[in-house]
Amino acid sequence: MIFDSIETCIGNYYKPRLKLFKKLFGDRVIDVLLHMPSHTIEKQYIECISRNDVGKLITTKLKIESIESNYRSTRPAVIYARNADTIVEIVLFNYPKGYIKNSYIVGQYIGISGRLTISASGALQFINPDKFTISKIDENSGLFNVYPLTTGLTQKSVYSVIKSAFEILEHEPLPEWLPEEIVKKNGFVSFAEALRNIHYPQEIYENPLDNPYRRRLAFDELFAEQLIIRCVNEKTSTGYVIKNDKQLIHRLLEYLPFSLTKSQNKAISEIFLDLESGKPMLRLLQGDVGSGKTIVALISALYVIESGFQCAILAPTEILAQQHYQNTKKYFDQLGISVEILTGSDKGKKRAQTLANLASGSLNILVGTHAIITEQVCFHKLGLVIIDEQHRFGVKQRQQLINKGISPHVLSMSATPIPRTFVMALYGNISVSSITEKPAGRKEIITKAIPMARIPDVVQSIKNIIVKNQKVYWICPLIEENENLSYTCVFNRFEFLSKYFGSNVAMLHGKMKANEKDAILENFKNGICNILISTTVIEVGIDIPEATVIIIENAEKFGLAQLHQLRGRVGRNDLQAYCLLLYDYKASKIATKRIQILCESNDGFKIAEQDLMLRGGGEIYGIRQSGAKTYKTFDIYDPYNQYIISSFINQAVELASHIPILQIETKKHHLLSIFCR
């Protein structure tokens, strides 16, 4: 019966508003029971009110003394009523025609419930309070839930429908569906008891998940979601089993000029377990810039190639693709592994030959930009997709590359995962390997927020930096002036700084040809110029150890992931590095919060957590990369909830993984559909 249509708990009086109730609750009786209150209020019964009660939600008795209303105007009606020796005004707005005449009668005693205020003239006042008969005073004092509404429905109508739903529940009690050990471990009340106490509260809790009844339902919702994820994952196609004697890897490790860190070795072990499992790997390799993600990815690629498969490395820019190509060739040429690059700049015979070698299987690794996603690119046997700076690609773009193989393994790399990836990692749908150790001698980058008005001070600081033969990046959000935007462009900033530093300043932006960009970067790298004015084109793929300062102008315009990536261009040696965030005093609260987060942390994963709070997590099974991921029973973005929810997710993932899939499918039709539809 709880899965019956919502119509069964809507009385005749509310039947005309059936569509509105379905819009608010859903289609079933159980959806009514799971309509969670936003908060709980207390209406105190006060026999004799006074000015000490101003601001309180109160219930009291009043005697109507006189009525002042104008039926032909839009002015509010004012009813003057007496409470003991005190005259109180009841002010009514937007009342229907005839309502005052039929509902308020001079000399009548009524019950009123609302917030007591003071008018401009100093009189005690209720504005649009609830009115009821004296016999219902008790029903209108105490604790009351406030529910989310839709236009056309009132709290009173929602109370009525919820009451009817509980009357139905009395004939069909909800069974306990959690294992006894989970109930005991968390001190949970029963499922049915939790529902009843949520809607008929006995206590007000400052924080929602302090409420044991809501906490119980929060776990139910997370557990149900994990079971659904488990069902979906079980139905995904099988992946390639990668297993060999790792001869190529052993040879590579012999001539590497450095030793792998503990966290790199741990990440490699985790990746190998995925590759050997027979299920398509979906793993995020997270680590700050310069932590050694690339060599971990290349070792993973070698493991796949030695089993007879091909590998694709996708990068967001030509600069980064070229860097990956050069690094990969440097390591793999000695092993006889063929590597090629494909970007939008590659045309004619070279492009045709690369595509032919790829299709025949003679090419082991293809590195490239979006160009490798195009229809003309066909792999012979794609076994592993490596996506660098995965936050720079849309979901559809990543999927297009994955579709070029038959369930290939996927390894994404990022210093700052996008919110959607972070949510997926939380929910066990994507595995995460973190490289936590920094190369020896590296220092934390000092990040400071500076108002734009202090640019002259920043210029003076640059003079001190370049005297030491260190290098400076200055990032602008625009290439050219835009009359609709007040941001400084690269051309204007280049002209401004050239007055101070002459030929020691260079300019770089995305409209330049590839060979022009390469020449400017070479000059910057070799010390011909020490100040580079640029757009975000240098966000990834630039590795110049002598650069120790990055200045990001109009930092409020950039997202958290982008700011963190830009900051990663410095701090690549043992010298102290600085990131200066220049901001406009008109920046929004969210933009100001982003800047504050960057100043407080260098940890990419913590920054991703904060990004999740600010932007939302997108869809787990969908294509939105941000936007609120909502739950019925709790707010995942409330910082207060994080510890509890994290604990519940871990328990839910563990519990769901040990339940036979047949048992899940049996439950799915009944109890699972309570939360997951």
C-alpha positions in Angstrom: 0.0 0.0 0.0 2.9 2.4 0.6 3.8 2.0 -3.1 0.2 2.8 -4.1 -0.6 6.1 -5.9 -0.5 9.3 -3.8 -4.2 9.7 -4.6 -5.0 7.2 -1.8 -3.8 9.7 0.9 -5.3 12.9 -0.6 -8.8 13.7 0.6 -11.6 15.0 -1.5 -11.0 18.6 -0.3 -7.4 18.5 -1.8 -8.2 16.4 -5.0 -8.3 19.5 -7.3 -4.6 20.1 -6.3 -3.5 16.5 -7.1 -1.0 17.7 -9.8 0.7 20.1 -7.3 1.0 17.3 -4.7 2.6 15.0 -7.2 5.0 17.7 -8.2 6.0 18.3 -4.6 6.1 14.7 -3.3 6.1 12.2 -6.2 3.6 9.6 -7.3 3.5 7.2 -4.3 2.5 7.2 -0.7 6.1 6.4 0.4 7.2 9.5 -1.4 4.9 11.5 0.9 6.6 9.9 4.0 10.0 10.7 2.6 9.2 14.4 2.1 11.7 15.7 4.6 11.1 18.9 6.6 13.6 21.7 6.1 13.5 22.5 9.8 11.4 22.4 13.0 9.9 25.3 14.9 8.4 25.7 18.3 5.1 27.7 18.8 4.9 28.5 22.5 1.5 28.9 24.1 1.5 32.2 26.1 -1.7 33.1 28.0 -0.8 36.8 28.4 1.6 38.2 25.8 3.9 41.2 26.4 6.6 43.1 24.7 9.1 40.5 26.2 7.6 38.0 23.7 8.4 40.1 20.6 10.2 37.9 18.0 8.8 34.6 19.3 6.6 32.2 17.5 3.6 32.0 19.8 0.1 30.7 20.2 -2.4 32.6 22.2 -6.1 33.5 22.7 -7.6 36.8 21.5 -10.9 38.6 21.6 -11.8 40.6 18.5 -12.5 44.3 19.4 -12.9 45.9 16.0 -12.1 45.5 12.3 -10.6 47.9 9.8 -10.7 46.8 6.2 -11.4 48.3 2.7 -12.9 45.7 0.4 -12.3 47.9 -2.7 -8.5 48.5 -2.2 -5.4 46.5 -2.0 -4.5 47.9 1.5 -4.2 45.2 4.3 -7.0 44.6 6.7 -6.3 45.3 10.4 -8.1 43.5 13.1 -7.8 44.9 16.6 -8.0 42.2 19.3 -7.5 42.1 23.1 -5.2 39.8 25.0 -5.9 40.4 28.8 -5.2 44.2 29.0 -3.2 44.4 25.8 -4.5 45.4 22.4 -2.9 43.5 19.5 -3.1 44.2 15.8 -3.7 41.3 13.3 -2.6 42.5 9.9 -3.8 40.5 6.9 -2.4 40.8 3.3 -3.8 39.3 0.1 -7.0 37.9 1.7 -9.8 36.6 -0.6 -13.0 38.5 -1.0 -15.4 37.9 1.8 -12.8 36.3 4.0 -12.7 39.0 6.7 -16.5 39.2 6.9 -16.9 35.5 7.3 -13.9 34.7 9.5 -13.5 37.6 11.9 -16.5 38.7 14.0 -16.4 41.4 16.7 -16.7 39.9 20.2 -15.6 36.5 19.1 -12.7 34.6 20.8 -10.2 33.1 18.4 -6.8 31.2 18.5 -3.9 32.8 16.8 -0.5 31.4 16.0 2.4 33.4 14.5 5.4 35.6 15.1 4.8 38.6 17.4 6.3 41.8 16.0 6.1 45.6 16.7 4.5 47.9 14.2 6.1 51.3 13.1 3.7 53.0 15.6 4.9 50.7 18.4 1.9 48.4 18.6 2.2 44.6 19.1 1.3 42.9 15.9 0.8 39.6 14.1 1.2 39.6 10.3 -0.8 36.9 8.4 -1.0 34.5 11.4 -2.7 31.1 11.4 -6.2 31.4 12.8 -8.2 28.6 14.4 -11.0 27.9 16.9 -10.3 28.0 20.7 -10.9 24.3 20.9 -7.8 23.7 18.7 -5.3 25.7 20.8 -3.5 22.5 21.9 -3.1 21.4 18.3 -1.4 24.7 17.4 1.2 24.9 20.1 4.3 22.8 20.5 6.8 21.6 17.8 6.0 21.9 14.1 7.9 20.9 11.0 8.3 23.4 8.2 8.3 21.6 4.8 9.5 22.6 1.4 6.5 23.7 -0.7 5.5 24.4 -4.3 3.3 27.4 -5.4 -0.3 26.6 -4.6 0.2 24.4 -1.6 0.4 25.4 2.1 2.0 23.9 5.2 -1.5 23.0 6.4 -2.2 21.0 3.3 1.1 19.1 3.5 0.4 18.2 7.2 -3.0 16.8 6.2 -1.5 14.6 3.4 1.3 13.3 5.6 -1.2 12.4 8.4 -3.2 10.4 5.8 0.0 8.6 4.7 0.7 7.5 8.2 -2.8 6.2 8.6 -2.1 4.0 5.6 1.3 2.9 7.1 -0.6 1.6 10.2 -2.0 -1.2 7.9 1.3 -2.0 6.3 4.2 -1.6 8.7 7.6 -1.1 7.1 10.0 -4.0 7.7 13.6 -3.5 8.9 15.9 -4.0 6.0 19.3 -3.2 7.5 21.5 -6.0 8.9 21.3 -6.2 12.7 25.0 -5.5 13.1 24.8 -2.2 11.2 21.8 -1.2 13.3 23.6 -2.0 16.6 27.0 -0.5 15.5 25.4 2.9 14.7 22.8 2.9 17.5 20.0 3.2 14.9 16.3 3.2 15.7 14.0 1.2 13.4 13.1 2.3 9.9 9.5 2.9 10.8 10.3 4.7 14.0 12.7 7.0 12.2 10.0 8.0 9.7 7.3 8.7 12.4 9.7 10.8 14.6 10.9 12.8 11.6 7.3 14.0 10.9 6.1 14.2 14.5 9.2 15.7 16.3 9.7 15.7 20.0 12.8 17.8 20.1 14.6 20.5 18.0 18.1 19.8 16.8 20.5 22.5 15.9 22.2 20.4 13.2 20.0 18.0 11.1 22.2 14.9 11.5 22.3 15.3 15.3 18.7 14.1 15.0 19.0 10.2 15.4 15.9 9.7 13.3 17.2 11.7 10.3 20.6 10.1 10.7 19.1 6.7 10.4 17.3 7.7 7.2 20.4 9.2 5.8 22.2 5.9 6.1 19.3 4.1 4.5 19.4 6.5 1.5 23.2 6.1 1.1 23.0 2.3 1.4 20.2 2.1 -1.1 22.2 4.2 -3.6 25.3 1.9 -3.1 23.1 -1.2 -3.9 21.9 0.5 -7.1 25.5 1.4 -8.0 26.5 -2.2 -7.4 23.7 -3.5 -9.7 24.8 -1.1 -12.4 28.5 -2.0 -12.1 27.7 -5.7 -12.2 26.0 -5.2 -15.5 28.9 -3.4 -17.1 30.9 -5.3 -19.7 34.0 -7.2 -18.7 37.3 -5.6 -19.4 40.6 -6.9 -20.7 42.7 -9.0 -18.2 46.2 -7.6 -18.3 48.8 -9.9 -16.9 52.5 -10.5 -17.9 56.0 -10.9 -16.4 56.6 -7.1 -16.4 59.9 -7.4 -18.3 59.5 -4.0 -20.0 58.8 -2.4 -16.6 61.9 -4.0 -15.1 64.1 -2.7 -17.9 62.6 0.8 -17.6 63.2 0.9 -13.8 66.9 0.0 -14.3 67.7 3.2 -16.2 65.4 5.7 -14.5 67.6 8.4 -13.0 65.5 8.5 -9.8 63.8 6.0 -7.4 60.0 5.8 -7.1 58.5 7.1 -3.9 56.4 4.9 -1.6 53.1 6.5 -2.7 54.1 6.0 -6.4 54.7 2.3 -5.8 51.5 2.0 -3.9 49.6 3.7 -6.8 51.2 1.3 -9.3 50.2 -1.7 -7.3 46.6 -0.5 -7.1 46.5 0.1 -10.9 47.9 -3.3 -11.6 45.2 -5.0 -9.4 42.6 -3.2 -11.5 44.2 -4.2 -14.8 44.3 -7.8 -13.7 40.7 -7.9 -12.4 38.9 -8.5 -15.6 36.7 -5.4 -15.0 37.2 -2.1 -16.9 39.4 0.1 -14.7 38.2 3.5 -13.8 40.8 5.1 -11.6 41.9 8.6 -10.8 45.6 9.2 -10.1 45.6 12.3 -7.9 48.7 14.2 -6.9 50.0 17.8 -7.0 52.0 19.2 -9.9 55.5 17.7 -10.0 54.6 14.7 -7.7 55.4 12.1 -10.3 52.0 11.1 -11.8 53.4 10.8 -15.4 55.9 8.1 -14.7 53.2 6.1 -12.8 51.0 6.4 -15.9 53.8 5.4 -18.3 54.6 2.3 -16.2 50.9 1.4 -16.4 51.0 1.8 -20.2 54.0 -0.5 -20.4 52.1 -3.2 -18.5 49.3 -3.0 -21.0 51.5 -2.8 -24.1 53.5 -5.9 -23.0 50.1 -7.8 -23.1 49.6 -6.8 -26.7 47.4 -3.8 -26.4 47.6 -0.1 -27.5 47.5 3.0 -25.3 46.1 6.5 -25.8 47.3 9.5 -23.9 44.9 12.5 -24.1 46.1 16.0 -23.2 44.1 19.3 -23.3 46.7 21.4 -25.1 49.4 21.0 -27.8 52.0 22.2 -25.4 51.2 19.5 -22.9 50.8 16.8 -25.6 54.3 17.7 -26.9 55.7 17.4 -23.4 54.1 14.0 -22.9 55.3 12.9 -26.3 58.9 13.9 -25.7 58.9 12.3 -22.2 57.4 9.1 -23.5 59.8 8.8 -26.4 62.7 9.5 -24.1 61.8 6.6 -21.9 60.3 4.2 -24.5 62.7 4.5 -27.5 65.2 2.3 -25.6 62.5 -0.3 -25.1 61.5 -0.5 -28.8 58.1 0.9 -28.0 56.7 3.0 -30.9 55.2 6.4 -29.9 53.6 9.0 -32.1 51.8 12.3 -31.5 48.6 13.6 -33.2 47.4 17.2 -32.8 45.3 19.6 -34.8 48.5 20.9 -36.4 49.4 17.5 -38.0 48.3 17.3 -41.6 49.1 15.5 -44.9 51.3 12.4 -45.2 52.6 12.4 -41.6 49.0 12.3 -40.2 48.0 9.7 -42.7 51.0 7.5 -41.8 50.3 7.8 -38.1 46.6 6.8 -38.6 47.6 3.8 -40.7 50.2 2.6 -38.2 47.6 3.0 -35.4 44.9 1.0 -37.3 47.4 -1.8 -38.2 48.6 -2.2 -34.6 52.2 -1.3 -35.3 51.9 1.9 -33.3 51.9 1.2 -29.5 51.1 4.6 -28.0 49.3 7.6 -29.5 49.7 10.9 -27.6 47.5 13.7 -28.6 45.0 16.5 -28.1 41.3 16.5 -29.0 42.5 15.4 -32.5 42.7 11.8 -31.4 38.9 11.8 -30.6 37.9 12.4 -34.2 36.2 9.8 -36.3 39.2 9.1 -38.6 41.3 7.8 -35.6 40.9 4.0 -35.3 42.9 1.8 -32.9 43.7 -1.8 -33.6 43.3 -2.9 -30.0 43.0 -0.1 -27.5 43.6 -1.4 -24.0 44.3 1.7 -21.9 43.2 5.4 -22.1 45.2 7.9 -20.0 43.6 11.3 -19.6 45.8 14.0 -18.3 44.3 17.1 -16.6 40.9 15.3 -16.8 39.0 18.4 -15.5 39.8 20.1 -18.9 37.6 17.6 -20.8 33.9 17.2 -20.9 32.2 13.9 -20.1 31.2 13.3 -23.7 34.8 14.0 -25.0 36.2 11.4 -22.6 33.6 8.9 -23.6 34.3 9.4 -27.3 37.9 8.3 -26.8 36.8 5.4 -24.6 34.4 4.2 -27.3 37.3 3.7 -29.7 38.1 0.4 -27.8 36.0 -2.4 -26.3 35.7 -1.5 -22.6 39.3 -0.2 -22.3 40.8 0.6 -18.9 40.8 4.3 -18.0 43.3 6.1 -15.9 42.7 9.9 -15.3 45.3 12.2 -13.8 44.7 15.5 -12.1 46.1 17.8 -9.4 42.6 19.0 -8.7 39.8 16.6 -9.6 36.5 18.2 -10.8 33.6 18.1 -8.3 31.8 15.3 -10.3 34.9 13.1 -10.1 35.3 13.7 -6.4 31.6 12.7 -5.8 32.1 9.6 -7.9 35.2 8.7 -5.8 33.3 9.2 -2.6 30.6 6.8 -3.8 32.9 4.0 -4.9 32.2 4.4 -8.6 35.7 5.5 -9.4 38.8 4.4 -7.5 41.4 6.9 -6.4 45.2 6.6 -6.0 46.9 9.5 -4.3 50.6 10.5 -4.6 51.1 12.3 -1.4 54.9 12.6 -1.3 56.7 15.6 -2.8 60.1 15.3 -4.5 62.9 16.0 -2.1 63.7 19.6 -1.3 60.4 21.0 -2.6 58.8 23.8 -0.5 55.1 24.8 -0.1 54.1 27.6 -2.4 53.2 30.8 -0.4 50.0 32.2 -1.8 48.8 35.7 -1.0 45.7 37.7 -2.1 46.4 41.3 -3.0 44.0 44.0 -4.2 44.4 45.3 -7.7 45.2 48.8 -6.3 48.6 47.5 -5.1 49.9 46.6 -8.5 52.7 49.2 -8.1 53.9 47.3 -5.1 53.8 44.1 -7.1 55.9 45.6 -9.8 58.6 46.6 -7.3 58.6 43.0 -6.0 59.2 41.8 -9.5 62.3 44.0 -9.8 63.8 42.2 -6.7 63.0 38.8 -8.2 64.6 39.2 -11.6 67.8 40.6 -10.0 68.2 37.1 -8.6 67.8 35.6 -12.2 64.5 34.0 -11.3 61.5 34.1 -13.6 58.0 35.5 -13.3 54.6 34.5 -14.9 51.9 37.2 -15.1 48.5 35.8 -16.0 45.7 37.8 -17.5 42.1 36.5 -18.3 41.8 38.2 -21.7 44.0 38.4 -24.8 42.5 41.7 -26.1 40.4 44.4 -24.6 36.7 43.8 -24.4 34.4 46.7 -23.9 31.9 44.5 -22.0 34.5 43.3 -19.5 36.6 45.3 -17.2 39.5 42.8 -17.0 43.0 43.7 -18.1 44.1 42.0 -21.3 47.5 40.5 -22.1 48.3 43.3 -24.7 47.7 46.1 -22.2 49.6 44.4 -19.4 52.5 43.7 -21.7 52.6 47.4 -22.8 52.4 48.5 -19.1 55.3 46.2 -17.8 57.5 46.9 -20.9 57.8 50.5 -19.6 59.5 49.1 -16.5 61.4 46.1 -17.8 61.9 46.7 -21.5 62.9 43.6 -23.6 62.9 41.5 -20.4 59.1 41.1 -20.9 57.5 38.6 -23.4 53.9 37.9 -24.3 52.1 34.6 -25.0 48.5 33.8 -25.8 46.4 31.2 -27.5 46.0 33.0 -30.9 49.7 32.6 -31.7 50.9 29.9 -34.0 52.5 26.8 -32.4 56.0 27.7 -33.6 55.6 31.3 -32.2 54.6 29.9 -28.8 57.5 27.4 -28.8 60.0 30.2 -29.6 58.7 32.5 -26.8 58.8 29.6 -24.3 62.4 28.8 -25.3 63.4 32.4 -24.8 61.8 32.4 -21.4 63.4 29.1 -20.5 66.8 30.2 -21.6 66.7 33.6 -19.8 66.5 35.9 -22.9 63.4 37.2 -21.1 62.5 36.7 -17.4 58.9 38.0 -17.3 56.2 36.2 -19.3 52.7 37.8 -19.7 50.3 35.1 -20.7 46.8 33.9 -20.7 45.9 30.5 -19.2 47.6 28.8 -22.2 50.5 28.0 -19.8 48.1 26.4 -17.3 49.5 22.9 -18.0 52.5 21.4 -19.7 55.0 24.1 -18.8 58.0 23.0 -16.6 60.5 25.8 -16.0 62.2 25.3 -12.6 63.6 28.9 -12.5 60.1 30.4 -12.4 59.4 31.2 -8.8 56.6 33.7 -8.9 53.2 33.6 -10.6 50.9 36.6 -10.5 47.3 35.9 -11.5 45.4 39.1 -12.3 41.6 39.2 -11.7 41.9 35.9 -9.8 38.2 36.2 -8.9 37.4 35.3 -12.6 39.0 31.8 -12.4 37.8 28.6 -10.9 39.5 26.7 -8.1 40.9 23.9 -10.3 42.3 26.5 -12.8 43.9 28.6 -10.1 45.5 25.6 -8.5 46.9 24.4 -11.8 48.3 27.8 -12.6 49.9 28.0 -9.2 51.6 24.7 -10.1 53.7 26.4 -12.7 56.0 27.6 -9.9 57.6 25.7 -7.0 59.5 23.3 -9.2 62.8 23.5 -7.5 64.2 24.0 -4.0 63.7 27.8 -4.0 60.8 29.4 -2.2 57.9 30.1 -4.7 55.1 32.6 -4.5 51.6 32.9 -6.0 50.0 36.4 -5.9 46.3 36.5 -6.5 45.3 40.0 -7.7 41.6 40.6 -7.1 38.9 43.3 -7.6 37.3 44.6 -4.5 33.9 44.0 -6.2 34.4 40.3 -6.4 31.5 38.1 -5.4 31.3 36.2 -2.1 31.9 32.8 -3.9 34.9 34.3 -5.8 36.3 35.7 -2.6 35.9 32.3 -1.0 37.8 30.6 -3.8 40.7 33.0 -3.3 40.7 32.3 0.4 40.8 28.6 -0.1 43.8 28.9 -2.4 45.6 31.0 0.2 45.0 28.5 2.9 45.9 25.2 1.2 48.3 23.7 -1.3 46.5 20.3 -1.2 44.8 19.5 -4.5 42.3 17.0 -3.0 41.3 19.4 -0.2 40.8 22.1 -2.8 38.6 19.7 -4.7 36.5 19.1 -1.6 36.0 22.8 -1.2 35.2 23.1 -5.0 32.6 20.4 -4.4 31.0 22.5 -1.6 30.9 25.6 -3.8 29.8 24.1 -7.1 28.0 20.9 -6.4 29.0 17.4 -7.7 27.0 16.9 -10.9 25.4 13.5 -11.8 26.9 10.2 -10.9 25.3 8.5 -13.9 25.0 11.4 -16.3 27.0 14.1 -18.0 26.7 17.2 -15.8 30.1 17.9 -14.2 28.8 20.3 -11.5 25.5 21.3 -9.9 23.9 20.2 -6.7 23.7 16.4 -6.0 20.7 16.3 -3.8 19.4 13.8 -1.2 16.1 13.6 0.6 17.5 13.3 4.1 20.6 15.5 4.3 22.7 18.1 2.6 25.9 16.6 1.4 27.5 20.1 1.0 26.9 21.1 4.6 30.5 21.0 6.1 29.0 19.8 9.4 27.8 16.6 7.8 31.1 15.7 6.2 32.5 13.4 8.9 29.2 11.5 9.5 28.4 11.1 5.8 32.0 10.0 5.0 31.7 7.3 7.7 28.2 6.2 6.4 29.5 6.0 2.8 32.4 3.8 3.8 30.0 1.5 5.7 27.5 1.5 2.9 30.2 0.7 0.3 31.6 -2.2 2.4 28.1 -3.6 3.2 26.9 -3.4 -0.4 30.0 -5.1 -1.7 29.4 -8.2 0.5 25.7 -8.8 -0.4 25.1 -11.3 -3.2 23.9 -9.6 -6.4 20.9 -11.9 -6.6 19.8 -10.8 -3.1 20.1 -7.2 -4.2 18.0 -7.7 -7.2 15.3 -9.4 -5.0 15.2 -6.4 -2.7 15.5 -3.8 -5.5 11.8 -4.1 -6.6 10.6 -3.4 -3.1 12.7 -1.7 -0.5 15.3 -0.2 -2.8 12.7 1.6 -4.8 11.8 3.6 -1.6 14.9 5.8 -2.1 16.2 5.0 -5.6 13.7 5.2 -8.5 
